[in-house]
Amino acid sequence: MLIRLLAGTAILLLSEASYAYIDPGTGSIMLQMLIGGVTAAFALISLQFQRIKIFFRNFIYKIKNYNKKADDKEEKTNAAET
């Protein structure tokens, strides 16, 4: 992986000017790819955030339920003692 990254960087830095022409169609395709990539990244972040939020919501709900059950058991034992 590191070798590929270094090779790609070397090719980009050591290459000569190509004087190539980029037509408007190519520019619009590149813009569409950029917009699509940003949109996909936001969608992925949003989905992962929803999963994390649901996990913590369930975790907190379980803690509250556990504490409620423990309080109920304690009340029952206190009522049985009196």
N, CA, C and O of each residue as an XYZ file, in Angstrom:
328
protein
N       0.831     -1.194      0.000
C       0.000      0.000      0.000
C       0.869      1.248      0.000
O       0.643      2.174     -0.779
N       1.863      1.265      0.878
C       2.755      2.413      0.964
C       3.574      2.563     -0.314
O       3.834      3.677     -0.768
N       3.980      1.426     -0.890
C       4.762      1.475     -2.124
C       3.925      2.057     -3.252
O       4.426      2.858     -4.040
N       2.662      1.668     -3.340
C       1.778      2.211     -4.381
C       1.578      3.709     -4.199
O       1.577      4.462     -5.172
N       1.410      4.137     -2.960
C       1.232      5.554     -2.688
C       2.472      6.343     -3.072
O       2.371      7.406     -3.683
N       3.634      5.828     -2.717
C       4.882      6.504     -3.067
C       5.110      6.520     -4.576
O       5.575      7.519     -5.124
N       4.787      5.425     -5.244
C       4.949      5.363     -6.698
C       4.011      6.349     -7.386
O       4.415      7.045     -8.317
N       2.762      6.412     -6.934
C       1.804      7.356     -7.514
C       2.227      8.790     -7.293
O       2.102      9.623     -8.190
N       2.723      9.084     -6.116
C       3.202     10.433     -5.818
C       4.401     10.785     -6.681
O       4.493     11.903     -7.189
N       5.319      9.846     -6.853
C       6.502     10.082     -7.682
C       6.113     10.328     -9.132
O       6.677     11.211     -9.779
N       5.169      9.569     -9.649
C       4.726      9.751    -11.032
C       4.113     11.134    -11.213
O       4.373     11.805    -12.212
N       3.307     11.558    -10.257
C       2.678     12.876    -10.369
C       3.691     14.006    -10.261
O       3.590     14.997    -10.984
N       4.658     13.872     -9.375
C       5.626     14.946     -9.154
C       6.712     15.000    -10.217
O       7.224     16.080    -10.513
N       7.076     13.866    -10.795
C       8.176     13.820    -11.744
C       7.734     13.876    -13.199
O       8.578     13.886    -14.095
N       6.437     13.911    -13.454
C       5.960     13.943    -14.839
C       6.099     15.355    -15.420
O       6.099     16.352    -14.698
N       6.217     15.397    -16.735
C       6.336     16.679    -17.423
C       4.952     17.191    -17.792
O       3.973     16.448    -17.728
N       4.872     18.443    -18.172
C       3.604     19.040    -18.577
C       3.100     18.354    -19.845
O       3.887     18.064    -20.746
N       1.801     18.094    -19.920
C       1.257     17.367    -21.063
C       0.537     18.281    -22.053
O       0.314     17.876    -23.194
N       0.173     19.475    -21.663
C      -0.547     20.422    -22.515
C      -1.805     19.788    -23.100
O      -2.096     19.945    -24.285
N      -2.531     19.085    -22.276
C      -3.743     18.411    -22.714
C      -4.929     19.357    -22.608
O      -4.904     20.332    -21.858
N      -5.963     19.049    -23.371
C      -7.175     19.852    -23.395
C      -8.281     19.096    -22.671
O      -8.518     17.921    -22.949
N      -8.953     19.765    -21.746
C     -10.099     19.167    -21.061
C     -11.340     19.897    -21.562
O     -11.507     21.094    -21.324
N     -12.200     19.171    -22.251
C     -13.408     19.799    -22.801
C     -14.463     19.990    -21.711
O     -14.347     19.401    -20.637
N     -15.492     20.805    -21.970
C     -16.522     21.072    -20.945
C     -17.258     19.822    -20.486
O     -17.672     19.750    -19.329
N     -17.433     18.844    -21.351
C     -18.115     17.612    -20.971
C     -17.356     16.865    -19.885
O     -17.955     16.327    -18.954
N     -16.038     16.836    -20.011
C     -15.208     16.175    -19.000
C     -15.296     16.909    -17.668
O     -15.362     16.287    -16.608
N     -15.297     18.241    -17.734
C     -15.413     19.036    -16.507
C     -16.728     18.785    -15.791
O     -16.766     18.694    -14.563
N     -17.824     18.671    -16.569
C     -19.117     18.438    -15.922
C     -19.188     17.038    -15.323
O     -19.798     16.847    -14.271
N     -18.574     16.061    -15.975
C     -18.549     14.700    -15.417
C     -17.751     14.686    -14.111
O     -18.158     14.051    -13.138
N     -16.620     15.386    -14.093
C     -15.816     15.445    -12.876
C     -16.584     16.144    -11.755
O     -16.498     15.730    -10.599
N     -17.331     17.195    -12.083
C     -18.140     17.892    -11.093
C     -19.243     16.981    -10.555
O     -19.507     16.973     -9.353
N     -19.885     16.219    -11.433
C     -20.924     15.287    -11.001
C     -20.349     14.208    -10.087
O     -20.979     13.816     -9.105
N     -19.142     13.727    -10.416
C     -18.505     12.719     -9.554
C     -18.193     13.311     -8.186
O     -18.371     12.638     -7.171
N     -17.735     14.543     -8.143
C     -17.433     15.195     -6.876
C     -18.699     15.368     -6.045
O     -18.703     15.059     -4.853
N     -19.763     15.852     -6.655
C     -21.029     16.047     -5.934
C     -21.581     14.706     -5.454
O     -22.071     14.609     -4.328
N     -21.509     13.675     -6.291
C     -21.978     12.341     -5.902
C     -21.175     11.765     -4.751
O     -21.738     11.152     -3.844
N     -19.868     11.957     -4.782
C     -19.018     11.461     -3.705
C     -19.312     12.144     -2.382
O     -19.373     11.492     -1.340
N     -19.496     13.462     -2.424
C     -19.820     14.206     -1.195
C     -21.171     13.767     -0.658
O     -21.334     13.586      0.549
N     -22.146     13.594     -1.554
C     -23.479     13.150     -1.130
C     -23.419     11.752     -0.510
O     -24.045     11.500      0.520
N     -22.669     10.848     -1.136
C     -22.535      9.492     -0.595
C     -21.849      9.512      0.770
O     -22.224      8.754      1.664
N     -20.858     10.366      0.931
C     -20.172     10.464      2.217
C     -21.126     10.951      3.302
O     -21.135     10.409      4.408
N     -21.930     11.970      2.995
C     -22.893     12.457      3.979
C     -23.937     11.394      4.304
O     -24.340     11.263      5.460
N     -24.380     10.636      3.306
C     -25.359      9.576      3.557
C     -24.767      8.502      4.462
O     -25.433      8.021      5.379
N     -23.524      8.129      4.206
C     -22.868      7.121      5.039
C     -22.711      7.606      6.471
O     -22.975      6.858      7.413
N     -22.284      8.851      6.643
C     -22.134      9.413      7.983
C     -23.477      9.463      8.696
O     -23.569      9.148      9.882
N     -24.513      9.858      7.974
C     -25.843      9.944      8.572
C     -26.340      8.572      9.023
O     -26.879      8.438     10.121
N     -26.161      7.560      8.185
C     -26.614      6.214      8.552
C     -25.855      5.690      9.761
O     -26.450      5.104     10.666
N     -24.551      5.898      9.780
C     -23.769      5.425     10.917
C     -24.151      6.178     12.189
O     -24.204      5.586     13.267
N     -24.415      7.473     12.070
C     -24.832      8.252     13.230
C     -26.163      7.747     13.767
O     -26.356      7.687     14.981
N     -27.084      7.381     12.875
C     -28.377      6.840     13.309
C     -28.174      5.532     14.080
O     -28.823      5.309     15.102
N     -27.281      4.670     13.595
C     -27.024      3.399     14.280
C     -26.434      3.634     15.665
O     -26.809      2.962     16.625
N     -25.509      4.589     15.770
C     -24.898      4.896     17.062
C     -25.933      5.468     18.014
O     -25.958      5.121     19.195
N     -26.792      6.350     17.497
C     -27.829      6.963     18.320
C     -28.813      5.914     18.835
O     -29.210      5.964     19.999
N     -29.208      4.972     17.992
C     -30.128      3.906     18.402
C     -29.466      3.011     19.448
O     -30.115      2.593     20.407
N     -28.170      2.713     19.266
C     -27.453      1.882     20.238
C     -27.473      2.532     21.619
O     -27.793      1.873     22.608
N     -27.132      3.818     21.693
C     -27.097      4.473     22.996
C     -28.495      4.661     23.577
O     -28.666      4.609     24.795
N     -29.497      4.880     22.726
C     -30.870      4.996     23.216
C     -31.298      3.680     23.862
O     -31.890      3.684     24.941
N     -31.004      2.558     23.213
C     -31.346      1.249     23.780
C     -30.542      0.969     25.044
O     -31.070      0.400     25.999
N     -29.291      1.358     25.059
C     -28.434      1.157     26.223
C     -28.976      1.919     27.426
O     -29.055      1.369     28.524
N     -29.346      3.168     27.228
C     -29.894      3.989     28.321
C     -31.230      3.429     28.774
O     -31.515      3.402     29.971
N     -32.064      2.976     27.822
C     -33.357      2.390     28.174
C     -33.167      1.139     29.044
O     -33.892      0.940     30.018
N     -32.185      0.300     28.684
C     -31.927     -0.908     29.472
C     -31.447     -0.560     30.872
O     -31.838     -1.216     31.837
N     -30.609      0.456     30.999
C     -30.131      0.877     32.318
C     -31.291      1.383     33.165
O     -31.402      1.033     34.341
N     -32.154      2.203     32.574
C     -33.303      2.722     33.318
C     -34.229      1.593     33.740
O     -34.719      1.578     34.869
N     -34.470      0.649     32.840
C     -35.321     -0.495     33.156
C     -34.719     -1.334     34.264
O     -35.431     -1.777     35.166
N     -33.407     -1.559     34.207
C     -32.731     -2.346     35.238
C     -32.844     -1.652     36.589
O     -33.130     -2.296     37.598
N     -32.621     -0.344     36.612
C     -32.723      0.394     37.874
C     -34.150      0.381     38.400
O     -34.368      0.291     39.609
N     -35.122      0.471     37.501
C     -36.525      0.450     37.919
C     -36.878     -0.910     38.533
O     -37.556     -0.981     39.558
N     -36.411     -1.980     37.896
C     -36.679     -3.319     38.437
C     -36.005     -3.495     39.795
O     -36.582     -4.093     40.704
N     -34.794     -2.978     39.933
C     -34.088     -3.088     41.213
C     -34.829     -2.311     42.296
O     -34.931     -2.778     43.431
N     -35.351     -1.123     41.956
C     -36.113     -0.332     42.924
C     -37.406     -1.042     43.308
O     -37.809     -1.014     44.471
N     -38.060     -1.680     42.331
C     -39.296     -2.417     42.620
C     -39.024     -3.588     43.562
O     -39.795     -3.837     44.489
N     -37.924     -4.308     43.322
C     -37.584     -5.434     44.202
C     -37.282     -4.945     45.614
O     -37.665     -5.582     46.595
N     -36.601     -3.824     45.709
C     -36.273     -3.272     47.020
C     -37.538     -2.846     47.761
O     -37.653     -3.065     48.967
N     -38.473     -2.246     47.057
C     -39.734     -1.847     47.681
C     -40.517     -3.067     48.159
O     -41.124     -3.037     49.230
N     -40.504     -4.137     47.367
C     -41.216     -5.355     47.757
C     -40.589     -5.980     48.996
O     -41.306     -6.453     49.878
N     -39.283     -5.988     49.074
C     -38.646     -6.552     50.270
C     -38.884     -5.675     51.486
O     -39.051     -6.189     52.593
N     -38.902     -4.370     51.303
C     -39.197     -3.459     52.426
C     -40.642     -3.639     52.882
O     -40.920     -3.608     54.081
N     -41.559     -3.825     51.942
C     -42.972     -4.005     52.306
C     -43.159     -5.355     53.006
O     -43.992     -5.467     53.906
N     -42.413     -6.361     52.616
C     -42.537     -7.691     53.226
C     -41.974     -7.694     54.649
O     -42.434     -8.449     55.506
N     -40.987     -6.851     54.887
C     -40.388     -6.799     56.221
C     -41.310     -6.116     57.237
O     -41.266     -6.432     58.426
N     -42.138     -5.187     56.773
C     -43.009     -4.463     57.725
C     -44.306     -5.130     57.948
O     -45.130     -4.635     58.718
